[in-house]
């Protein structure tokens, strides 16, 4: 069962990387469009998702929170 937890942790890490990229994309779009409202809200939601994914990965790897 340990192997499957490691695989899940690796998958979560890959998703976290994709969310991080989406955060940067949102910030770049915000800077280009100068639309602080919509892009800022998206950035906050994605940052929250990213933090949750980092916690999930740590838990799957057996690391303390």
PDB file of N, CA, C and O in Angstrom:
ATOM      1  N   UNK A   1       0.814  -1.202   0.000  1.00  0.00           N
ATOM      2  CA  UNK A   1       0.000   0.000   0.000  1.00  0.00           C
ATOM      3  C   UNK A   1       0.861   1.272   0.000  1.00  0.00           C
ATOM      4  O   UNK A   1       0.424   2.321  -0.472  1.00  0.00           O
ATOM      5  N   UNK A   2       2.068   1.173   0.524  1.00  0.00           N
ATOM      6  CA  UNK A   2       2.949   2.344   0.567  1.00  0.00           C
ATOM      7  C   UNK A   2       3.222   2.867  -0.833  1.00  0.00           C
ATOM      8  O   UNK A   2       3.244   4.077  -1.060  1.00  0.00           O
ATOM      9  N   UNK A   3       3.428   1.952  -1.767  1.00  0.00           N
ATOM     10  CA  UNK A   3       3.712   2.384  -3.145  1.00  0.00           C
ATOM     11  C   UNK A   3       2.568   3.219  -3.703  1.00  0.00           C
ATOM     12  O   UNK A   3       2.811   4.224  -4.370  1.00  0.00           O
ATOM     13  N   UNK A   4       1.338   2.826  -3.446  1.00  0.00           N
ATOM     14  CA  UNK A   4       0.218   3.584  -3.989  1.00  0.00           C
ATOM     15  C   UNK A   4       0.126   4.973  -3.350  1.00  0.00           C
ATOM     16  O   UNK A   4      -0.268   5.932  -4.014  1.00  0.00           O
ATOM     17  N   UNK A   5       0.488   5.089  -2.065  1.00  0.00           N
ATOM     18  CA  UNK A   5       0.499   6.413  -1.443  1.00  0.00           C
ATOM     19  C   UNK A   5       1.566   7.299  -2.076  1.00  0.00           C
ATOM     20  O   UNK A   5       1.347   8.490  -2.299  1.00  0.00           O
ATOM     21  N   UNK A   6       2.734   6.698  -2.366  1.00  0.00           N
ATOM     22  CA  UNK A   6       3.796   7.456  -3.032  1.00  0.00           C
ATOM     23  C   UNK A   6       3.356   7.892  -4.420  1.00  0.00           C
ATOM     24  O   UNK A   6       3.620   9.022  -4.831  1.00  0.00           O
ATOM     25  N   UNK A   7       2.694   7.012  -5.135  1.00  0.00           N
ATOM     26  CA  UNK A   7       2.194   7.364  -6.461  1.00  0.00           C
ATOM     27  C   UNK A   7       1.163   8.477  -6.376  1.00  0.00           C
ATOM     28  O   UNK A   7       1.173   9.404  -7.187  1.00  0.00           O
ATOM     29  N   UNK A   8       0.275   8.387  -5.397  1.00  0.00           N
ATOM     30  CA  UNK A   8      -0.707   9.457  -5.212  1.00  0.00           C
ATOM     31  C   UNK A   8      -0.023  10.770  -4.863  1.00  0.00           C
ATOM     32  O   UNK A   8      -0.408  11.824  -5.369  1.00  0.00           O
ATOM     33  N   UNK A   9       0.983  10.714  -4.005  1.00  0.00           N
ATOM     34  CA  UNK A   9       1.713  11.920  -3.626  1.00  0.00           C
ATOM     35  C   UNK A   9       2.393  12.535  -4.842  1.00  0.00           C
ATOM     36  O   UNK A   9       2.393  13.755  -5.007  1.00  0.00           O
ATOM     37  N   UNK A  10       2.973  11.691  -5.694  1.00  0.00           N
ATOM     38  CA  UNK A  10       3.606  12.194  -6.920  1.00  0.00           C
ATOM     39  C   UNK A  10       2.582  12.855  -7.836  1.00  0.00           C
ATOM     40  O   UNK A  10       2.844  13.903  -8.427  1.00  0.00           O
ATOM     41  N   UNK A  11       1.420  12.232  -7.945  1.00  0.00           N
ATOM     42  CA  UNK A  11       0.357  12.805  -8.782  1.00  0.00           C
ATOM     43  C   UNK A  11      -0.129  14.140  -8.225  1.00  0.00           C
ATOM     44  O   UNK A  11      -0.358  15.087  -8.977  1.00  0.00           O
ATOM     45  N   UNK A  12      -0.285  14.209  -6.901  1.00  0.00           N
ATOM     46  CA  UNK A  12      -0.693  15.468  -6.266  1.00  0.00           C
ATOM     47  C   UNK A  12       0.360  16.538  -6.510  1.00  0.00           C
ATOM     48  O   UNK A  12       0.025  17.696  -6.761  1.00  0.00           O
ATOM     49  N   UNK A  13       1.632  16.158  -6.439  1.00  0.00           N
ATOM     50  CA  UNK A  13       2.718  17.116  -6.691  1.00  0.00           C
ATOM     51  C   UNK A  13       2.649  17.655  -8.118  1.00  0.00           C
ATOM     52  O   UNK A  13       2.875  18.842  -8.350  1.00  0.00           O
ATOM     53  N   UNK A  14       2.335  16.777  -9.071  1.00  0.00           N
ATOM     54  CA  UNK A  14       2.205  17.239 -10.465  1.00  0.00           C
ATOM     55  C   UNK A  14       1.019  18.200 -10.612  1.00  0.00           C
ATOM     56  O   UNK A  14       1.112  19.198 -11.327  1.00  0.00           O
ATOM     57  N   UNK A  15      -0.066  17.905  -9.951  1.00  0.00           N
ATOM     58  CA  UNK A  15      -1.229  18.802 -10.006  1.00  0.00           C
ATOM     59  C   UNK A  15      -0.883  20.135  -9.363  1.00  0.00           C
ATOM     60  O   UNK A  15      -1.274  21.188  -9.865  1.00  0.00           O
ATOM     61  N   UNK A  16      -0.155  20.096  -8.259  1.00  0.00           N
ATOM     62  CA  UNK A  16       0.260  21.334  -7.578  1.00  0.00           C
ATOM     63  C   UNK A  16       1.103  22.199  -8.513  1.00  0.00           C
ATOM     64  O   UNK A  16       0.964  23.422  -8.527  1.00  0.00           O
ATOM     65  N   UNK A  17       1.975  21.561  -9.291  1.00  0.00           N
ATOM     66  CA  UNK A  17       2.786  22.313 -10.259  1.00  0.00           C
ATOM     67  C   UNK A  17       1.898  22.980 -11.309  1.00  0.00           C
ATOM     68  O   UNK A  17       2.135  24.127 -11.691  1.00  0.00           O
ATOM     69  N   UNK A  18       0.883  22.263 -11.770  1.00  0.00           N
ATOM     70  CA  UNK A  18      -0.046  22.836 -12.759  1.00  0.00           C
ATOM     71  C   UNK A  18      -0.824  24.004 -12.172  1.00  0.00           C
ATOM     72  O   UNK A  18      -1.057  25.002 -12.854  1.00  0.00           O
ATOM     73  N   UNK A  19      -1.228  23.888 -10.912  1.00  0.00           N
ATOM     74  CA  UNK A  19      -1.949  24.985 -10.256  1.00  0.00           C
ATOM     75  C   UNK A  19      -1.024  26.184 -10.094  1.00  0.00           C
ATOM     76  O   UNK A  19      -1.445  27.325 -10.288  1.00  0.00           O
ATOM     77  N   UNK A  20       0.230  25.933  -9.741  1.00  0.00           N
ATOM     78  CA  UNK A  20       1.204  27.028  -9.626  1.00  0.00           C
ATOM     79  C   UNK A  20       1.341  27.756 -10.958  1.00  0.00           C
ATOM     80  O   UNK A  20       1.373  28.985 -10.999  1.00  0.00           O
ATOM     81  N   UNK A  21       1.422  26.993 -12.047  1.00  0.00           N
ATOM     82  CA  UNK A  21       1.490  27.614 -13.380  1.00  0.00           C
ATOM     83  C   UNK A  21       0.234  28.448 -13.652  1.00  0.00           C
ATOM     84  O   UNK A  21       0.322  29.537 -14.218  1.00  0.00           O
ATOM     85  N   UNK A  22      -0.927  27.941 -13.252  1.00  0.00           N
ATOM     86  CA  UNK A  22      -2.184  28.669 -13.459  1.00  0.00           C
ATOM     87  C   UNK A  22      -2.198  29.968 -12.656  1.00  0.00           C
ATOM     88  O   UNK A  22      -2.738  30.976 -13.112  1.00  0.00           O
ATOM     89  N   UNK A  23      -1.606  29.944 -11.465  1.00  0.00           N
ATOM     90  CA  UNK A  23      -1.511  31.169 -10.662  1.00  0.00           C
ATOM     91  C   UNK A  23      -0.689  32.214 -11.406  1.00  0.00           C
ATOM     92  O   UNK A  23      -1.093  33.372 -11.509  1.00  0.00           O
ATOM     93  N   UNK A  24       0.468  31.802 -11.927  1.00  0.00           N
ATOM     94  CA  UNK A  24       1.309  32.741 -12.676  1.00  0.00           C
ATOM     95  C   UNK A  24       0.590  33.262 -13.916  1.00  0.00           C
ATOM     96  O   UNK A  24       0.697  34.441 -14.255  1.00  0.00           O
ATOM     97  N   UNK A  25      -0.140  32.378 -14.588  1.00  0.00           N
ATOM     98  CA  UNK A  25      -0.915  32.812 -15.758  1.00  0.00           C
ATOM     99  C   UNK A  25      -1.962  33.847 -15.365  1.00  0.00           C
ATOM    100  O   UNK A  25      -2.163  34.830 -16.080  1.00  0.00           O
ATOM    101  N   UNK A  26      -2.631  33.633 -14.231  1.00  0.00           N
ATOM    102  CA  UNK A  26      -3.649  34.575 -13.755  1.00  0.00           C
ATOM    103  C   UNK A  26      -3.025  35.929 -13.428  1.00  0.00           C
ATOM    104  O   UNK A  26      -3.596  36.974 -13.738  1.00  0.00           O
ATOM    105  N   UNK A  27      -1.866  35.903 -12.810  1.00  0.00           N
ATOM    106  CA  UNK A  27      -1.176  37.158 -12.470  1.00  0.00           C
ATOM    107  C   UNK A  27      -0.764  37.891 -13.738  1.00  0.00           C
ATOM    108  O   UNK A  27      -0.933  39.105 -13.846  1.00  0.00           O
ATOM    109  N   UNK A  28      -0.214  37.137 -14.711  1.00  0.00           N
ATOM    110  CA  UNK A  28       0.179  37.775 -15.971  1.00  0.00           C
ATOM    111  C   UNK A  28      -1.032  38.383 -16.682  1.00  0.00           C
ATOM    112  O   UNK A  28      -0.956  39.493 -17.210  1.00  0.00           O
ATOM    113  N   UNK A  29      -2.144  37.653 -16.692  1.00  0.00           N
ATOM    114  CA  UNK A  29      -3.364  38.165 -17.322  1.00  0.00           C
ATOM    115  C   UNK A  29      -3.854  39.413 -16.605  1.00  0.00           C
ATOM    116  O   UNK A  29      -4.323  40.362 -17.234  1.00  0.00           O
ATOM    117  N   UNK A  30      -3.741  39.402 -15.292  1.00  0.00           N
ATOM    118  CA  UNK A  30      -4.154  40.560 -14.501  1.00  0.00           C
ATOM    119  C   UNK A  30      -3.310  41.771 -14.859  1.00  0.00           C
ATOM    120  O   UNK A  30      -3.828  42.878 -14.998  1.00  0.00           O
ATOM    121  N   UNK A  31      -2.012  41.560 -15.007  1.00  0.00           N
ATOM    122  CA  UNK A  31      -1.124  42.674 -15.349  1.00  0.00           C
ATOM    123  C   UNK A  31      -1.413  43.201 -16.753  1.00  0.00           C
ATOM    124  O   UNK A  31      -1.393  44.410 -16.982  1.00  0.00           O
ATOM    125  N   UNK A  32      -1.684  42.284 -17.698  1.00  0.00           N
ATOM    126  CA  UNK A  32      -1.971  42.705 -19.070  1.00  0.00           C
ATOM    127  C   UNK A  32      -3.304  43.449 -19.168  1.00  0.00           C
ATOM    128  O   UNK A  32      -3.401  44.487 -19.824  1.00  0.00           O
ATOM    129  N   UNK A  33      -4.318  42.910 -18.514  1.00  0.00           N
ATOM    130  CA  UNK A  33      -5.666  43.477 -18.637  1.00  0.00           C
ATOM    131  C   UNK A  33      -5.931  44.570 -17.617  1.00  0.00           C
ATOM    132  O   UNK A  33      -6.900  45.320 -17.734  1.00  0.00           O
ATOM    133  N   UNK A  34      -5.067  44.657 -16.618  1.00  0.00           N
ATOM    134  CA  UNK A  34      -5.260  45.618 -15.542  1.00  0.00           C
ATOM    135  C   UNK A  34      -6.647  45.428 -14.905  1.00  0.00           C
ATOM    136  O   UNK A  34      -7.320  46.397 -14.552  1.00  0.00           O
ATOM    137  N   UNK A  35      -7.057  44.159 -14.767  1.00  0.00           N
ATOM    138  CA  UNK A  35      -8.345  43.805 -14.161  1.00  0.00           C
ATOM    139  C   UNK A  35      -8.073  43.146 -12.820  1.00  0.00           C
ATOM    140  O   UNK A  35      -8.024  41.920 -12.726  1.00  0.00           O
ATOM    141  N   UNK A  36      -7.899  43.934 -11.809  1.00  0.00           N
ATOM    142  CA  UNK A  36      -7.525  43.436 -10.492  1.00  0.00           C
ATOM    143  C   UNK A  36      -8.614  42.578  -9.863  1.00  0.00           C
ATOM    144  O   UNK A  36      -8.297  41.667  -9.099  1.00  0.00           O
ATOM    145  N   UNK A  37      -9.854  42.831 -10.150  1.00  0.00           N
ATOM    146  CA  UNK A  37     -10.956  42.120  -9.517  1.00  0.00           C
ATOM    147  C   UNK A  37     -11.034  40.656  -9.875  1.00  0.00           C
ATOM    148  O   UNK A  37     -10.852  39.801  -9.008  1.00  0.00           O
ATOM    149  N   UNK A  38     -11.298  40.346 -11.122  1.00  0.00           N
ATOM    150  CA  UNK A  38     -11.520  38.965 -11.558  1.00  0.00           C
ATOM    151  C   UNK A  38     -10.257  38.124 -11.432  1.00  0.00           C
ATOM    152  O   UNK A  38     -10.304  37.027 -10.875  1.00  0.00           O
ATOM    153  N   UNK A  39      -9.151  38.607 -11.927  1.00  0.00           N
ATOM    154  CA  UNK A  39      -7.908  37.843 -11.871  1.00  0.00           C
ATOM    155  C   UNK A  39      -7.427  37.701 -10.435  1.00  0.00           C
ATOM    156  O   UNK A  39      -6.878  36.662 -10.069  1.00  0.00           O
ATOM    157  N   UNK A  40      -7.622  38.715  -9.627  1.00  0.00           N
ATOM    158  CA  UNK A  40      -7.214  38.646  -8.221  1.00  0.00           C
ATOM    159  C   UNK A  40      -7.980  37.585  -7.458  1.00  0.00           C
ATOM    160  O   UNK A  40      -7.405  36.866  -6.641  1.00  0.00           O
ATOM    161  N   UNK A  41      -9.283  37.483  -7.721  1.00  0.00           N
ATOM    162  CA  UNK A  41     -10.098  36.460  -7.072  1.00  0.00           C
ATOM    163  C   UNK A  41      -9.659  35.072  -7.515  1.00  0.00           C
ATOM    164  O   UNK A  41      -9.556  34.164  -6.691  1.00  0.00           O
ATOM    165  N   UNK A  42      -9.401  34.899  -8.797  1.00  0.00           N
ATOM    166  CA  UNK A  42      -8.923  33.617  -9.317  1.00  0.00           C
ATOM    167  C   UNK A  42      -7.592  33.259  -8.681  1.00  0.00           C
ATOM    168  O   UNK A  42      -7.379  32.113  -8.286  1.00  0.00           O
ATOM    169  N   UNK A  43      -6.698  34.228  -8.580  1.00  0.00           N
ATOM    170  CA  UNK A  43      -5.389  33.987  -7.975  1.00  0.00           C
ATOM    171  C   UNK A  43      -5.542  33.518  -6.526  1.00  0.00           C
ATOM    172  O   UNK A  43      -4.853  32.592  -6.100  1.00  0.00           O
ATOM    173  N   UNK A  44      -6.442  34.154  -5.766  1.00  0.00           N
ATOM    174  CA  UNK A  44      -6.662  33.764  -4.370  1.00  0.00           C
ATOM    175  C   UNK A  44      -7.202  32.339  -4.267  1.00  0.00           C
ATOM    176  O   UNK A  44      -6.758  31.560  -3.424  1.00  0.00           O
ATOM    177  N   UNK A  45      -8.162  32.003  -5.131  1.00  0.00           N
ATOM    178  CA  UNK A  45      -8.722  30.646  -5.108  1.00  0.00           C
ATOM    179  C   UNK A  45      -7.670  29.614  -5.465  1.00  0.00           C
ATOM    180  O   UNK A  45      -7.572  28.574  -4.814  1.00  0.00           O
ATOM    181  N   UNK A  46      -6.879  29.891  -6.498  1.00  0.00           N
ATOM    182  CA  UNK A  46      -5.844  28.952  -6.906  1.00  0.00           C
ATOM    183  C   UNK A  46      -4.764  28.807  -5.834  1.00  0.00           C
ATOM    184  O   UNK A  46      -4.246  27.710  -5.624  1.00  0.00           O
ATOM    185  N   UNK A  47      -4.424  29.889  -5.165  1.00  0.00           N
ATOM    186  CA  UNK A  47      -3.438  29.822  -4.080  1.00  0.00           C
ATOM    187  C   UNK A  47      -3.957  28.945  -2.943  1.00  0.00           C
ATOM    188  O   UNK A  47      -3.195  28.190  -2.340  1.00  0.00           O
ATOM    189  N   UNK A  48      -5.233  29.044  -2.656  1.00  0.00           N
ATOM    190  CA  UNK A  48      -5.835  28.204  -1.616  1.00  0.00           C
ATOM    191  C   UNK A  48      -5.795  26.737  -2.031  1.00  0.00           C
ATOM    192  O   UNK A  48      -5.482  25.866  -1.219  1.00  0.00           O
ATOM    193  N   UNK A  49      -6.110  26.468  -3.287  1.00  0.00           N
ATOM    194  CA  UNK A  49      -6.046  25.097  -3.813  1.00  0.00           C
ATOM    195  C   UNK A  49      -4.615  24.578  -3.707  1.00  0.00           C
ATOM    196  O   UNK A  49      -4.395  23.441  -3.291  1.00  0.00           O
ATOM    197  N   UNK A  50      -3.652  25.401  -4.079  1.00  0.00           N
ATOM    198  CA  UNK A  50      -2.246  24.992  -4.037  1.00  0.00           C
ATOM    199  C   UNK A  50      -1.823  24.635  -2.619  1.00  0.00           C
ATOM    200  O   UNK A  50      -1.167  23.614  -2.409  1.00  0.00           O
ATOM    201  N   UNK A  51      -2.187  25.460  -1.644  1.00  0.00           N
ATOM    202  CA  UNK A  51      -1.841  25.166  -0.246  1.00  0.00           C
ATOM    203  C   UNK A  51      -2.432  23.830   0.199  1.00  0.00           C
ATOM    204  O   UNK A  51      -1.779  23.054   0.897  1.00  0.00           O
ATOM    205  N   UNK A  52      -3.658  23.573  -0.206  1.00  0.00           N
ATOM    206  CA  UNK A  52      -4.309  22.307   0.145  1.00  0.00           C
ATOM    207  C   UNK A  52      -3.587  21.121  -0.496  1.00  0.00           C
ATOM    208  O   UNK A  52      -3.430  20.074   0.131  1.00  0.00           O
ATOM    209  N   UNK A  53      -3.155  21.286  -1.725  1.00  0.00           N
ATOM    210  CA  UNK A  53      -2.434  20.217  -2.409  1.00  0.00           C
ATOM    211  C   UNK A  53      -1.077  19.944  -1.753  1.00  0.00           C
ATOM    212  O   UNK A  53      -0.661  18.791  -1.641  1.00  0.00           O
ATOM    213  N   UNK A  54      -0.399  20.992  -1.325  1.00  0.00           N
ATOM    214  CA  UNK A  54       0.888  20.828  -0.641  1.00  0.00           C
ATOM    215  C   UNK A  54       0.676  20.040   0.651  1.00  0.00           C
ATOM    216  O   UNK A  54       1.454  19.140   0.969  1.00  0.00           O
ATOM    217  N   UNK A  55      -0.381  20.381   1.394  1.00  0.00           N
ATOM    218  CA  UNK A  55      -0.696  19.638   2.623  1.00  0.00           C
ATOM    219  C   UNK A  55      -1.016  18.182   2.315  1.00  0.00           C
ATOM    220  O   UNK A  55      -0.545  17.281   3.009  1.00  0.00           O
ATOM    221  N   UNK A  56      -1.814  17.951   1.280  1.00  0.00           N
ATOM    222  CA  UNK A  56      -2.196  16.588   0.914  1.00  0.00           C
ATOM    223  C   UNK A  56      -0.964  15.764   0.534  1.00  0.00           C
ATOM    224  O   UNK A  56      -0.840  14.606   0.934  1.00  0.00           O
ATOM    225  N   UNK A  57      -0.068  16.353  -0.227  1.00  0.00           N
ATOM    226  CA  UNK A  57       1.140  15.637  -0.616  1.00  0.00           C
ATOM    227  C   UNK A  57       1.958  15.255   0.613  1.00  0.00           C
ATOM    228  O   UNK A  57       2.429  14.123   0.720  1.00  0.00           O
ATOM    229  N   UNK A  58       2.126  16.191   1.535  1.00  0.00           N
ATOM    230  CA  UNK A  58       2.893  15.922   2.753  1.00  0.00           C
ATOM    231  C   UNK A  58       2.249  14.798   3.571  1.00  0.00           C
ATOM    232  O   UNK A  58       2.943  13.918   4.079  1.00  0.00           O
ATOM    233  N   UNK A  59       0.940  14.835   3.692  1.00  0.00           N
ATOM    234  CA  UNK A  59       0.249  13.788   4.440  1.00  0.00           C
ATOM    235  C   UNK A  59       0.412  12.423   3.776  1.00  0.00           C
ATOM    236  O   UNK A  59       0.621  11.421   4.461  1.00  0.00           O
ATOM    237  N   UNK A  60       0.319  12.379   2.456  1.00  0.00           N
ATOM    238  CA  UNK A  60       0.490  11.122   1.742  1.00  0.00           C
ATOM    239  C   UNK A  60       1.894  10.568   1.898  1.00  0.00           C
ATOM    240  O   UNK A  60       2.094   9.353   1.896  1.00  0.00           O
ATOM    241  N   UNK A  61       2.853  11.452   2.033  1.00  0.00           N
ATOM    242  CA  UNK A  61       4.253  11.015   2.192  1.00  0.00           C
ATOM    243  C   UNK A  61       4.600  10.725   3.654  1.00  0.00           C
ATOM    244  O   UNK A  61       5.723  10.326   3.964  1.00  0.00           O
ATOM    245  N   UNK A  62       3.623  10.930   4.555  1.00  0.00           N
ATOM    246  CA  UNK A  62       3.829  10.643   5.973  1.00  0.00           C
ATOM    247  C   UNK A  62       4.579  11.725   6.718  1.00  0.00           C
ATOM    248  O   UNK A  62       5.135  11.484   7.789  1.00  0.00           O
ATOM    249  N   UNK A  63       4.594  12.924   6.146  1.00  0.00           N
ATOM    250  CA  UNK A  63       5.289  14.044   6.792  1.00  0.00           C
ATOM    251  C   UNK A  63       4.281  14.801   7.670  1.00  0.00           C
ATOM    252  O   UNK A  63       3.091  14.846   7.361  1.00  0.00           O
ATOM    253  N   UNK A  64       4.769  15.387   8.755  1.00  0.00           N
ATOM    254  CA  UNK A  64       3.868  16.183   9.610  1.00  0.00           C
ATOM    255  C   UNK A  64       3.387  17.426   8.865  1.00  0.00           C
ATOM    256  O   UNK A  64       4.061  17.925   7.964  1.00  0.00           O
ATOM    257  N   UNK A  65       2.234  17.906   9.247  1.00  0.00           N
ATOM    258  CA  UNK A  65       1.657  19.093   8.583  1.00  0.00           C
ATOM    259  C   UNK A  65       2.461  20.309   8.821  1.00  0.00           C
ATOM    260  O   UNK A  65       2.113  21.385   8.335  1.00  0.00           O
TER     261      UNK A  65
END
